[in-house]
């Protein structure tokens, strides 16, 4: 099964994204019938600034 960090969950400023080789924790944010897993950073420093509001609109909850 493939997994990736969903760019929609990251800050707009790419300078705030985890650096290549950075060790940080992620959690499964979305998984569907396709063999695909979308990962969300656990560290709020790596999340988009409006994550709670955005996730509530997109999924109905954060």
VEXPA-269246 format. One record per residue: x, y, z of N, C-alpha, C, O, CB in turn; residue in one letter. Coordinates in Angstrom, 3 decimals. Each point is the difference from the previous one (the first is absolute). Glycine has a CB too. Layout:
N
+----------+----------+----------+----------+----------+----------+----------+----------+----------+----------+----------+----------+----------+----------+----------+----+
:       nx :       ny :       nz :      cax :      cay :      caz :       cx :       cy :       cz :       ox :       oy :       oz :      cbx :      cby :      cbz : aa :
+----------+----------+----------+----------+----------+----------+----------+----------+----------+----------+----------+----------+----------+----------+----------+----+
:        X :        Y :        Z :        X :        Y :        Z :        X :        Y :        Z :        X :        Y :        Z :        X :        Y :        Z :  A :
...
+----------+----------+----------+----------+----------+----------+----------+----------+----------+----------+----------+----------+----------+----------+----------+----+
***
This chain:
62
+----------+----------+----------+----------+----------+----------+----------+----------+----------+----------+----------+----------+----------+----------+----------+----+
:       nx :       ny :       nz :      cax :      cay :      caz :       cx :       cy :       cz :       ox :       oy :       oz :      cbx :      cby :      cbz : aa :
+----------+----------+----------+----------+----------+----------+----------+----------+----------+----------+----------+----------+----------+----------+----------+----+
:    0.852 :   -1.171 :    0.000 :   -0.852 :    1.171 :    0.000 :    0.901 :    1.239 :    0.000 :    0.965 :    0.075 :    0.761 :   -2.837 :   -1.319 :    0.469 :  X :
:    1.550 :    2.205 :   -2.084 :    0.790 :    1.220 :   -0.107 :   -0.489 :    1.025 :    1.015 :   -1.184 :    0.035 :    0.333 :    1.601 :   -0.484 :   -2.777 :  X :
:    0.477 :    1.263 :    2.923 :   -0.339 :    1.073 :    0.915 :    0.738 :    1.261 :   -0.379 :    1.107 :   -0.054 :   -0.537 :   -1.526 :   -1.599 :    2.351 :  X :
:   -0.193 :    2.790 :   -1.536 :    0.663 :    1.268 :   -0.294 :   -0.493 :    1.068 :    0.959 :   -1.090 :   -0.098 :    0.563 :    1.333 :   -0.542 :   -2.984 :  X :
:    0.589 :    1.671 :    2.597 :   -0.394 :    1.144 :    0.800 :   -0.856 :    0.875 :   -0.903 :    0.449 :    0.404 :   -1.073 :    1.657 :   -0.496 :    2.550 :  X :
:   -3.319 :    0.388 :   -1.064 :   -0.926 :    0.793 :   -0.799 :    0.418 :    1.462 :    0.053 :   -0.036 :    0.624 :    1.060 :   -1.838 :   -2.260 :   -0.613 :  X :
:    2.268 :    2.176 :   -1.585 :    0.480 :    1.383 :   -0.061 :   -1.080 :    0.991 :    0.437 :    0.325 :    1.100 :    0.449 :    1.225 :   -1.756 :   -2.304 :  X :
:   -2.822 :    0.288 :    1.732 :   -1.073 :    0.889 :    0.434 :    0.009 :    0.218 :    1.508 :   -0.577 :    0.970 :    0.491 :   -0.773 :   -1.745 :   -2.427 :  X :
:    1.996 :   -0.116 :    2.665 :    0.049 :    0.121 :    1.457 :    1.200 :    0.807 :    0.482 :    0.068 :    0.372 :    1.171 :   -1.236 :   -2.553 :   -1.025 :  X :
:    2.106 :    2.452 :   -1.033 :    1.220 :    0.727 :    0.355 :   -0.221 :    1.505 :   -0.124 :   -0.906 :    0.436 :   -0.710 :    2.302 :   -2.384 :   -0.061 :  X :
:   -0.571 :    2.746 :    1.461 :   -0.113 :    1.457 :   -0.119 :    0.230 :    0.456 :   -1.442 :    0.701 :   -0.666 :   -0.761 :    0.072 :    0.902 :    3.140 :  X :
:   -1.365 :    0.903 :   -2.750 :    0.222 :    0.546 :   -1.339 :    1.464 :    0.363 :   -0.202 :    0.523 :   -0.140 :   -1.105 :   -2.873 :    1.008 :    1.074 :  X :
:    3.015 :   -0.407 :    1.075 :    1.415 :    0.368 :   -0.067 :    0.848 :   -1.269 :    0.057 :    0.126 :   -0.615 :    1.058 :   -0.592 :    2.859 :    0.044 :  X :
:    1.044 :   -2.636 :   -2.231 :    0.779 :   -1.240 :   -0.077 :    1.213 :    0.013 :    0.926 :    0.534 :   -1.062 :    0.321 :   -1.292 :    0.813 :   -2.674 :  X :
:    1.199 :    1.420 :    2.785 :    1.114 :    0.066 :    0.957 :   -0.377 :   -0.604 :    1.346 :    0.880 :   -0.341 :    0.791 :   -0.057 :    2.392 :   -1.944 :  X :
:   -2.116 :   -2.187 :    1.423 :   -0.474 :   -0.600 :    1.257 :   -0.237 :   -1.494 :   -0.115 :   -0.353 :   -0.637 :    0.993 :   -0.685 :    2.803 :   -0.432 :  X :
:    1.218 :   -2.743 :   -1.736 :   -0.170 :   -1.442 :   -0.181 :    1.158 :   -0.733 :    0.659 :    1.078 :    0.574 :    0.149 :   -2.327 :   -0.206 :   -2.314 :  X :
:    1.054 :   -1.625 :    2.565 :    1.134 :   -0.779 :    0.525 :    1.088 :   -0.090 :   -1.078 :   -0.291 :   -0.230 :   -1.174 :   -1.258 :   -1.119 :    2.699 :  X :
:    2.783 :    1.530 :   -1.112 :    1.127 :   -0.080 :   -0.932 :    0.206 :   -1.451 :   -0.444 :   -0.353 :   -0.941 :    0.711 :    1.443 :    2.952 :    0.386 :  X :
:   -0.522 :   -2.162 :   -2.265 :    0.330 :   -1.342 :   -0.483 :    0.901 :   -0.661 :    1.032 :    1.005 :    0.581 :    0.412 :   -1.214 :    0.128 :   -2.854 :  X :
:   -0.137 :   -1.898 :    2.854 :    0.775 :   -0.737 :    0.996 :   -0.416 :    0.277 :    1.433 :    0.505 :   -0.642 :    0.921 :    1.352 :    0.686 :   -2.510 :  X :
:   -2.780 :    0.912 :    1.800 :   -0.467 :    0.293 :    1.358 :   -0.750 :   -1.208 :    0.551 :   -0.731 :   -0.677 :   -0.724 :    0.571 :    3.149 :    0.189 :  X :
:    0.350 :   -2.727 :    1.805 :   -0.707 :   -1.090 :    0.668 :   -1.131 :    0.636 :    0.811 :    0.248 :    0.787 :    0.915 :    1.855 :   -2.281 :   -0.805 :  X :
:   -3.327 :    1.151 :   -0.450 :   -1.169 :    0.532 :    0.697 :   -1.122 :   -1.034 :   -0.083 :    0.071 :   -0.935 :   -0.797 :    0.599 :    3.343 :    0.267 :  X :
:   -1.680 :   -2.243 :    1.337 :   -1.101 :   -0.965 :    0.035 :   -1.141 :    0.443 :   -0.911 :   -0.265 :    1.191 :   -0.166 :    0.894 :   -1.814 :    2.515 :  X :
:   -1.288 :   -0.362 :   -2.927 :   -1.172 :    0.220 :   -0.836 :   -1.075 :   -0.973 :    0.441 :    0.290 :   -1.039 :    0.594 :    1.118 :    1.838 :   -2.550 :  X :
:   -2.665 :   -0.450 :    1.658 :   -1.096 :   -0.909 :    0.263 :   -0.810 :   -0.163 :   -1.286 :    0.051 :    0.851 :   -0.888 :   -0.131 :   -0.170 :    3.343 :  X :
:   -0.655 :   -1.766 :   -2.543 :   -0.841 :   -0.206 :   -1.172 :   -1.156 :    0.984 :    0.073 :   -0.767 :    0.007 :    0.962 :    1.408 :   -2.466 :   -1.119 :  X :
:   -0.753 :    3.280 :   -0.863 :   -1.062 :    0.991 :   -0.067 :   -1.147 :   -0.507 :   -0.856 :   -1.159 :    0.326 :    0.258 :    2.837 :    1.503 :    0.048 :  X :
:   -1.372 :   -2.616 :   -1.313 :   -1.016 :   -0.470 :   -0.929 :    0.448 :   -1.307 :   -0.612 :    1.176 :   -0.160 :   -0.330 :   -1.905 :    2.511 :   -0.151 :  X :
:   -0.176 :   -3.276 :    0.325 :    0.293 :   -1.259 :   -0.669 :   -1.272 :   -0.399 :   -0.735 :   -1.096 :    0.094 :    0.552 :    2.837 :   -0.816 :    1.203 :  X :
:   -1.596 :    0.277 :   -2.998 :   -1.188 :   -0.369 :   -0.756 :    0.201 :   -1.332 :   -0.709 :    1.009 :   -0.677 :    0.195 :   -1.560 :    3.099 :   -0.496 :  X :
:   -0.438 :   -2.792 :   -0.537 :    0.037 :   -1.313 :   -0.642 :    1.170 :   -0.166 :   -0.957 :    0.454 :   -1.117 :   -0.249 :   -2.905 :    1.043 :    0.468 :  X :
:    2.940 :    1.197 :   -0.757 :    1.218 :   -0.098 :   -0.813 :    1.140 :   -0.316 :    0.957 :   -0.070 :    0.366 :    1.173 :   -0.790 :    1.284 :   -2.950 :  X :
:    1.868 :   -2.296 :    1.324 :    1.106 :   -0.253 :    0.942 :    0.788 :    1.289 :    0.238 :    1.086 :    0.200 :   -0.545 :   -0.929 :   -2.609 :   -0.235 :  X :
:   -0.744 :    3.278 :    1.615 :    0.590 :    1.314 :    0.217 :   -0.239 :    0.454 :    1.436 :   -1.111 :   -0.109 :    0.519 :    0.772 :    0.680 :   -2.947 :  X :
:    1.384 :   -0.063 :    3.060 :   -0.099 :    0.548 :    1.353 :    0.546 :    1.421 :   -0.028 :    1.120 :    0.231 :   -0.457 :   -0.889 :   -2.539 :    1.525 :  X :
:   -1.025 :    3.261 :   -0.579 :    0.450 :    1.393 :    0.100 :    0.425 :    0.247 :    1.443 :   -0.726 :   -0.327 :    0.939 :   -0.831 :    1.092 :   -2.825 :  X :
:    2.735 :   -0.188 :    2.049 :    0.567 :    0.220 :    1.323 :   -0.083 :    1.466 :    0.401 :    0.142 :    0.895 :   -0.833 :    1.388 :   -2.833 :    0.471 :  X :
:   -1.762 :    2.169 :    1.650 :   -0.093 :    1.338 :    0.585 :    1.105 :    0.154 :    1.042 :    0.170 :   -0.880 :    0.844 :   -2.684 :    0.969 :   -1.247 :  X :
:    3.273 :    1.014 :    0.361 :    1.007 :    0.210 :    1.033 :   -0.648 :    0.095 :    1.384 :   -1.053 :    0.619 :    0.152 :    2.512 :    0.556 :   -1.833 :  X :
:   -0.846 :   -1.775 :    2.664 :   -0.486 :    0.099 :    1.380 :    0.414 :    1.349 :    0.598 :   -0.762 :    0.606 :    0.753 :    0.899 :   -3.131 :   -0.483 :  X :
:    1.052 :    2.986 :   -0.603 :    0.521 :    1.275 :    0.512 :   -0.783 :    1.158 :   -0.630 :    0.034 :    0.165 :   -1.219 :    2.281 :   -1.183 :    1.547 :  X :
:   -3.019 :    1.822 :    0.476 :   -0.794 :    1.104 :   -0.556 :    0.843 :    1.028 :   -0.755 :   -0.542 :    0.764 :   -0.799 :   -1.056 :   -1.099 :    2.664 :  X :
:    2.888 :    0.371 :   -1.633 :    0.869 :    0.927 :   -0.735 :    0.019 :   -0.327 :   -1.488 :    0.296 :    0.868 :   -0.820 :    1.111 :   -0.581 :    2.871 :  X :
:   -1.720 :   -1.525 :   -2.404 :    0.007 :   -0.430 :   -1.394 :   -1.393 :   -0.036 :   -0.626 :   -0.146 :   -0.412 :   -1.151 :    2.168 :   -0.911 :    1.674 :  X :
:   -3.040 :    1.746 :    0.214 :   -1.368 :    0.010 :   -0.528 :   -0.347 :    1.374 :   -0.560 :    0.556 :    1.014 :    0.421 :   -1.217 :   -2.785 :    1.235 :  X :
:   -0.259 :    1.791 :   -2.604 :   -0.480 :    1.271 :   -0.529 :   -0.563 :    0.825 :    1.149 :   -0.501 :   -0.553 :    0.979 :   -0.010 :   -0.492 :   -3.236 :  X :
:    0.592 :    2.357 :    2.141 :   -0.399 :    0.885 :    1.096 :   -1.476 :   -0.116 :    0.356 :   -0.364 :    0.140 :    1.168 :    2.154 :    1.401 :   -1.882 :  X :
:   -2.642 :   -1.795 :   -0.269 :   -1.435 :   -0.086 :    0.257 :   -0.481 :   -1.454 :    0.021 :   -1.132 :   -0.289 :   -0.389 :    0.842 :    2.534 :   -0.689 :  X :
:    1.144 :   -3.144 :    1.527 :   -0.314 :   -1.431 :   -0.083 :   -1.354 :   -0.347 :    0.622 :   -0.802 :   -0.678 :   -0.642 :    3.245 :    0.221 :    0.703 :  X :
:   -2.719 :    0.892 :    1.149 :   -1.240 :   -0.391 :    0.686 :   -1.223 :    0.448 :   -0.795 :   -0.913 :   -0.793 :   -0.231 :    2.091 :    0.945 :    2.449 :  X :
:   -1.201 :    1.102 :   -2.635 :   -1.125 :    0.511 :   -0.788 :   -0.098 :   -0.735 :   -1.339 :   -1.090 :   -0.397 :   -0.411 :    1.339 :    2.653 :    1.516 :  X :
:    0.874 :   -2.436 :   -1.779 :    0.028 :   -0.656 :   -1.306 :   -0.473 :   -1.454 :    0.102 :   -0.824 :   -0.441 :   -0.801 :    2.715 :    1.949 :    0.108 :  X :
:   -1.377 :   -2.246 :    1.667 :   -0.377 :   -1.409 :    0.160 :   -1.474 :   -0.147 :    0.358 :   -0.658 :   -0.944 :   -0.438 :    2.996 :    0.428 :    1.156 :  X :
:   -2.850 :    1.439 :    0.068 :   -1.422 :   -0.034 :    0.348 :   -0.857 :    0.183 :   -1.252 :   -1.004 :   -0.692 :   -0.168 :    1.530 :    1.601 :    2.465 :  X :
:   -0.140 :    0.013 :   -3.171 :   -0.743 :    0.207 :   -1.248 :    0.141 :   -1.207 :   -0.928 :   -0.976 :   -0.427 :   -0.617 :    1.326 :    2.908 :    0.832 :  X :
:    0.868 :   -3.034 :   -0.314 :    0.282 :   -1.073 :   -0.941 :   -0.557 :   -1.347 :    0.463 :   -0.583 :   -0.738 :   -0.794 :    2.629 :    1.975 :    0.114 :  X :
:   -1.867 :   -1.555 :    1.952 :   -0.382 :   -1.319 :    0.514 :   -1.138 :    0.044 :    0.998 :   -0.556 :   -1.044 :    0.343 :    2.873 :    0.346 :   -0.703 :  X :
:   -2.677 :    1.877 :    0.832 :   -1.058 :    0.104 :    0.989 :    0.533 :   -0.027 :    1.428 :   -0.757 :    0.191 :    0.951 :   -0.767 :   -1.278 :   -2.573 :  X :
:    2.823 :    0.850 :    1.774 :    0.650 :    0.015 :    1.315 :    1.489 :    0.167 :   -0.202 :    0.511 :   -0.261 :   -1.089 :   -2.305 :   -1.205 :    2.097 :  X :
:    2.498 :    1.897 :    0.029 :    1.459 :    0.157 :   -0.055 :    0.600 :   -1.141 :    0.720 :    1.224 :   -0.096 :    0.095 :   -1.349 :    2.575 :   -0.210 :  X :
+----------+----------+----------+----------+----------+----------+----------+----------+----------+----------+----------+----------+----------+----------+----------+----+
***
